[in-house]
């Protein structure tokens, strides 16, 4: 090797594993006169054939080419989707190895790379990744320091850390776990092994976030139930009073399309919505599961748009609905989510802006995305945006409960409500089981 050119750091580790597979040993001896070192490999003179692994079972090297990497990734049985399943930050100072790992992961995940721990920490603050994969020995900041600082900035994101290193000693592993890492992958490794470990950790993270969400929203149950109970009684009275009041209007104001008839229809529809949503909130706060019935998604979206028609004045609405079959859901609750999302999007877009409503089938999911021409949700607020009583609107213009309740409704449907990054701004993505 040319002096000053760094290697991958796995050559000696691989040599040690190959020697030990044949029941041998390898050691380094330092010489005082003349100065230098010797590597001594000892192998047994006789050994059983089974002591050496068959060719296809031998430990893979990290020098797999890109085509092999892509083939191994595609053969792992993971279902590919258009939307990256997570964002992974990779901290690795060896360019070749960084490119190799990035190619392995990028077919399934959004990958952000950094050549050292210091730059990785800056990118972690900027992008808030879902998982960190880091080497141990790096300039500027090593993997242990990076792990500690990375976990300090997480807040409630609960992003796990995987250490990838050629140092397989117990001391290094314990140091990594003490710093907060959840897994330790020893070089050399196979693409399938790395992907499997990452999938497992992301699945655990998703479960942990759901549990955290449930705990955070548990206190909302009594508040929602109490508020809905108090709203339902006056809503019932309002509906019961409006109908006879409409009958008292002059005959010319009861004719369809007359001002009196139009205003009466708006008042009745609003009162009915208050009553129905109060009932649904009560039902939702009493049980984890919702009662689903097949619903036409186009009609649900149309009702939501009518509800926020005033907020959409002066805003271009772009709609692309590609879901033809009925969707099993509690339609009024899904409408409630859409009303909240479309109203927020119209507020962010402002006059002369646009709001986009896209719905499509993706495998076993129905995905509805609401985006707008506004600046998007800042990265540092993308987790807090679902916290109870948190709002980016001026005082008096929002309660900070809309997105909190919307996510709870999505979770109770067995789905999810989350923010996804787009080339411009962000979008809210509602996922429902199809």
C-alpha positions in Angstrom: 0.0 0.0 0.0 1.3 3.5 -0.8 2.2 5.4 2.3 -0.5 7.9 3.3 -3.3 6.2 1.4 -5.9 4.7 3.8 -7.3 1.2 3.6 -10.7 0.0 4.4 -9.7 -1.3 7.8 -11.0 -4.8 7.3 -8.1 -6.7 5.8 -6.5 -8.0 9.0 -10.0 -8.7 10.5 -10.9 -10.8 7.4 -7.5 -12.6 7.6 -8.1 -13.4 11.3 -11.5 -14.8 10.6 -10.3 -17.0 7.7 -7.4 -18.4 9.8 -9.7 -19.1 12.8 -12.2 -20.8 10.5 -9.5 -23.3 9.8 -8.7 -23.7 13.5 -5.5 -21.7 13.3 -4.2 -18.6 14.9 -2.6 -15.4 13.8 -0.4 -13.0 15.9 1.8 -10.0 15.5 5.4 -10.0 16.8 7.3 -6.8 17.3 11.1 -6.8 16.7 13.6 -4.6 18.5 16.7 -5.4 16.5 16.2 -4.9 13.6 13.1 -2.8 14.1 9.9 -4.0 12.5 7.0 -6.5 13.0 6.2 -10.0 11.8 2.8 -11.6 11.3 2.8 -15.3 12.2 0.0 -17.6 11.0 -0.3 -21.1 12.4 -2.5 -23.7 10.8 -3.1 -27.3 11.9 -1.3 -29.9 9.7 -4.4 -32.1 9.5 -8.1 -31.0 9.8 -11.5 -32.4 8.9 -13.0 -31.3 5.6 -15.9 -29.7 7.4 -13.6 -27.3 9.2 -13.5 -25.1 6.1 -16.8 -23.5 5.1 -18.1 -24.2 1.6 -17.4 -21.5 -0.9 -20.9 -20.0 -0.8 -20.8 -19.8 3.0 -17.4 -18.0 3.4 -17.5 -14.5 4.8 -18.1 -12.0 2.1 -15.6 -9.2 1.5 -16.7 -5.6 1.3 -15.5 -5.2 -2.3 -18.8 -6.4 -3.8 -19.5 -4.4 -6.9 -22.6 -2.2 -7.3 -24.4 -4.7 -9.5 -24.0 -7.5 -7.0 -25.0 -5.1 -4.2 -28.2 -4.1 -6.0 -28.9 -7.8 -6.8 -28.5 -8.8 -3.1 -30.7 -6.0 -2.0 -33.4 -6.8 -4.5 -33.3 -10.5 -3.6 -33.8 -9.8 0.1 -37.6 -10.0 -0.2 -38.3 -6.4 0.8 -41.2 -4.8 -1.0 -40.1 -1.7 -2.8 -42.3 1.4 -2.6 -42.0 4.8 -4.3 -41.7 6.6 -1.0 -38.4 5.9 1.0 -39.3 4.1 4.1 -36.9 6.1 6.3 -34.0 8.5 6.3 -30.6 7.0 7.3 -27.5 9.0 8.1 -24.3 7.2 7.3 -21.0 8.3 8.9 -18.0 6.6 7.3 -14.6 8.2 6.5 -13.6 5.6 3.9 -15.0 6.8 0.5 -15.2 3.3 -1.1 -16.9 1.7 1.9 -19.3 4.7 2.2 -20.3 4.3 -1.4 -20.8 0.6 -1.0 -23.1 0.9 2.1 -24.9 3.8 0.5 -25.7 1.7 -2.6 -26.9 -1.1 -0.4 -29.3 1.1 1.5 -30.4 3.6 -1.2 -32.8 1.2 -3.0 -35.0 1.2 0.1 -34.1 4.2 2.1 -33.1 7.9 1.8 -29.4 7.9 2.6 -27.4 10.9 3.8 -23.6 10.5 4.0 -20.9 12.2 6.0 -17.1 11.7 5.9 -16.6 12.2 9.7 -18.5 12.5 13.0 -18.5 16.3 13.1 -20.1 16.7 9.7 -22.5 13.8 10.5 -23.7 15.6 13.6 -24.4 18.8 11.6 -26.4 16.8 9.1 -28.3 15.1 11.9 -29.4 18.4 13.3 -30.5 19.5 9.8 -32.3 16.3 8.6 -33.3 14.5 11.8 -32.7 11.0 10.4 -34.6 8.0 11.5 -31.4 5.9 12.1 -27.7 6.5 12.3 -25.1 4.0 10.9 -21.6 5.0 12.0 -18.0 3.8 11.9 -15.9 3.8 15.1 -12.6 5.3 14.1 -13.1 8.6 12.2 -11.3 12.0 12.1 -12.8 15.1 13.8 -15.2 13.0 16.0 -15.2 9.3 16.4 -18.3 7.0 16.4 -18.6 6.9 20.2 -18.7 10.7 20.6 -21.0 11.0 17.6 -23.4 8.4 19.1 -23.6 10.4 22.4 -24.2 13.8 20.7 -26.6 12.3 18.2 -28.8 10.9 21.0 -28.7 14.2 22.9 -30.4 16.1 20.0 -33.1 13.5 19.3 -35.9 14.7 21.6 -38.7 12.3 21.0 -37.6 10.9 17.6 -36.1 7.8 19.2 -33.6 7.2 16.3 -31.5 4.1 16.9 -27.7 3.9 16.2 -25.9 1.0 14.5 -22.1 0.8 14.7 -20.2 -0.8 11.8 -16.6 -1.5 12.5 -13.8 -4.0 11.9 -12.9 -3.8 15.6 -14.9 -6.8 17.0 -13.4 -6.9 20.5 -15.6 -7.0 23.5 -14.3 -3.7 24.8 -15.2 -1.8 21.6 -18.7 -3.4 21.6 -19.3 -2.5 25.2 -18.1 1.1 24.6 -20.6 1.4 21.7 -23.5 0.0 23.7 -22.6 2.2 26.7 -22.7 5.3 24.4 -26.3 4.3 23.4 -25.9 2.2 20.2 -28.4 -0.6 19.8 -26.5 -2.9 17.4 -23.0 -3.6 16.3 -22.2 -4.9 12.9 -18.7 -6.4 12.3 -16.9 -5.9 9.0 -17.0 -7.8 6.7 -20.7 -8.1 6.5 -23.3 -9.1 3.9 -25.8 -6.7 2.4 -28.7 -8.8 3.6 -27.4 -8.8 7.1 -27.1 -5.1 7.3 -30.5 -4.6 5.7 -32.1 -7.1 8.1 -30.6 -5.4 11.2 -31.7 -2.0 9.9 -35.3 -3.2 9.2 -35.5 -4.7 12.7 -34.3 -1.5 14.4 -36.7 0.6 12.4 -39.6 -1.7 13.2 -38.8 -1.5 16.9 -38.5 2.3 16.5 -41.9 2.5 14.9 -43.5 0.5 17.7 -41.7 2.7 20.3 -43.1 5.8 18.7 -46.6 4.4 18.7 -46.3 3.6 22.4 -44.9 7.0 23.0 -47.8 8.5 21.0 -50.3 6.5 22.9 -48.9 7.6 26.3 -48.8 11.2 25.1 -52.4 11.1 23.9 -53.8 9.1 26.8 -54.5 12.3 28.7 -56.3 13.6 25.7 -59.0 10.9 26.0 -60.8 12.4 29.0 -60.4 16.0 27.6 -61.8 15.0 24.2 -64.6 13.0 25.7 -65.6 15.8 28.1 -65.4 18.5 25.3 -67.4 16.3 22.9 -70.1 15.6 25.6 -70.5 19.3 26.3 -70.7 20.1 22.5 -73.2 17.4 21.7 -76.0 18.7 23.8 -76.1 22.3 22.4 -75.6 20.8 18.9 -78.7 18.7 19.3 -80.6 21.7 20.6 -79.4 23.7 17.6 -80.5 21.1 15.1 -83.9 20.7 16.8 -84.5 24.5 16.8 -83.3 25.2 13.3 -85.9 23.0 11.5 -89.0 24.7 12.9 -87.3 28.1 12.5 -86.8 27.4 8.8 -90.5 26.6 8.6 -91.2 30.1 9.9 -89.4 31.8 7.0 -91.5 33.6 4.3 -92.4 31.3 1.4 -90.1 33.2 -1.0 -87.1 32.5 1.3 -87.8 28.7 1.3 -87.5 28.4 -2.4 -84.4 26.5 -3.5 -81.4 28.9 -4.2 -83.0 31.7 -2.3 -80.8 33.5 0.3 -82.9 32.1 3.1 -82.8 28.5 1.9 -79.1 28.6 1.2 -78.3 30.1 4.7 -80.6 27.6 6.3 -78.9 24.7 4.5 -75.4 25.9 5.7 -76.6 26.3 9.3 -78.2 22.8 9.3 -75.2 21.1 7.8 -72.8 22.8 10.3 -75.0 21.9 13.2 -75.2 18.3 12.0 -71.5 18.1 11.6 -70.9 19.4 15.2 -73.3 16.8 16.5 -71.9 13.9 14.4 -68.3 14.8 15.2 -69.0 15.1 18.9 -70.5 11.6 18.7 -67.4 10.3 16.8 -65.0 11.9 19.2 -66.8 10.2 22.1 -66.7 6.9 20.3 -63.0 7.4 19.4 -62.0 8.2 23.0 -63.7 5.1 24.3 -62.1 2.5 22.1 -58.8 1.9 20.3 -60.5 0.6 17.2 -63.0 2.4 15.0 -66.1 1.0 13.2 -65.2 0.8 9.5 -67.6 0.8 6.6 -66.7 1.0 2.8 -66.7 4.6 1.8 -66.2 6.4 -1.5 -63.0 8.4 -1.1 -64.0 11.0 -3.7 -67.2 11.8 -1.7 -65.2 12.0 1.6 -62.7 14.5 0.0 -65.6 16.5 -1.6 -67.3 16.9 1.7 -64.1 18.0 3.3 -63.5 20.6 0.6 -67.0 21.9 1.0 -66.4 22.3 4.8 -63.3 24.5 4.2 -64.6 26.3 1.1 -64.2 29.7 2.8 -60.5 29.0 3.5 -59.9 27.9 -0.1 -61.2 31.2 -1.6 -58.4 32.5 -3.9 -56.4 29.2 -3.6 -56.0 26.9 -6.6 -56.9 23.3 -5.7 -55.2 20.5 -7.6 -56.9 17.2 -7.2 -55.7 13.8 -8.5 -57.7 10.9 -7.1 -56.7 7.4 -8.3 -58.7 5.3 -5.9 -61.7 3.8 -7.5 -62.8 1.1 -5.0 -64.4 1.9 -1.6 -62.0 2.3 1.3 -62.9 0.7 4.7 -62.9 3.5 7.3 -65.0 5.6 9.6 -65.8 8.2 6.9 -66.7 11.2 9.2 -63.4 10.7 11.1 -61.3 10.6 7.9 -63.2 13.7 6.7 -62.2 15.3 10.0 -58.5 14.6 9.2 -58.9 15.9 5.7 -60.6 19.1 6.8 -57.8 19.8 9.2 -55.1 19.1 6.6 -56.7 21.0 3.8 -57.5 24.0 6.0 -53.8 24.1 7.2 -52.6 23.8 3.7 -54.8 26.7 2.5 -53.5 28.8 5.4 -49.9 28.0 4.5 -50.4 28.6 0.7 -52.1 31.9 1.2 -53.9 33.9 -1.6 -52.9 33.0 -5.1 -51.2 29.8 -3.8 -52.1 26.2 -4.5 -53.2 23.1 -2.5 -52.7 19.6 -3.9 -54.8 16.6 -2.9 -53.5 13.3 -4.2 -54.9 9.9 -3.5 -53.6 6.6 -4.8 -53.3 2.9 -3.9 -49.8 1.6 -2.9 -49.8 -2.1 -2.3 -52.0 -2.7 0.8 -52.3 1.0 1.6 -54.4 3.9 0.4 -52.3 7.0 0.6 -53.7 10.5 0.6 -51.1 13.4 0.4 -51.9 17.0 1.1 -49.3 19.5 0.0 -49.2 23.2 -0.8 -47.1 26.0 -2.2 -46.1 27.3 1.2 -42.6 27.0 2.7 -43.3 23.7 4.4 -42.8 22.6 8.0 -39.2 23.3 9.3 -37.2 20.1 10.0 -36.8 21.0 13.7 -40.6 21.2 14.1 -41.7 18.1 12.2 -42.0 15.9 15.3 -43.4 18.6 17.6 -46.1 19.5 15.1 -48.2 16.5 16.3 -47.8 17.4 20.0 -50.9 18.4 21.9 -51.5 22.2 21.9 -48.4 22.9 19.7 -49.2 25.3 16.8 -47.3 27.5 14.4 -50.3 29.8 13.9 -50.6 33.1 15.7 -52.2 33.2 19.2 -56.0 32.8 18.9 -55.9 31.2 15.4 -55.3 27.6 16.3 -55.8 25.3 19.3 -52.9 22.9 18.5 -55.2 19.9 18.8 -56.1 19.3 15.1 -53.1 17.4 14.0 -52.9 15.6 17.4 -56.4 14.2 17.1 -55.9 13.5 13.4 -52.9 11.3 14.0 -54.7 9.5 16.7 -57.6 8.8 14.4 -55.2 7.5 11.7 -53.5 5.2 14.3 -56.8 3.9 15.4 -57.6 3.0 11.8 -54.4 0.9 11.8 -52.8 3.6 9.6 -50.5 6.5 10.0 -50.3 10.3 9.5 -46.8 11.7 9.0 -44.8 14.4 7.3 -42.8 13.6 4.2 -40.2 15.7 2.5 -40.7 16.9 -1.1 -38.5 18.8 -3.5 -40.3 21.9 -2.4 -41.6 22.0 1.1 -43.4 19.1 2.8 -46.5 17.1 2.5 -48.8 15.4 5.0 -49.3 11.8 4.1 -52.3 9.8 5.5 -52.0 6.1 5.1 -55.0 3.8 5.6 -55.2 0.0 5.2 -56.9 -0.8 1.9 
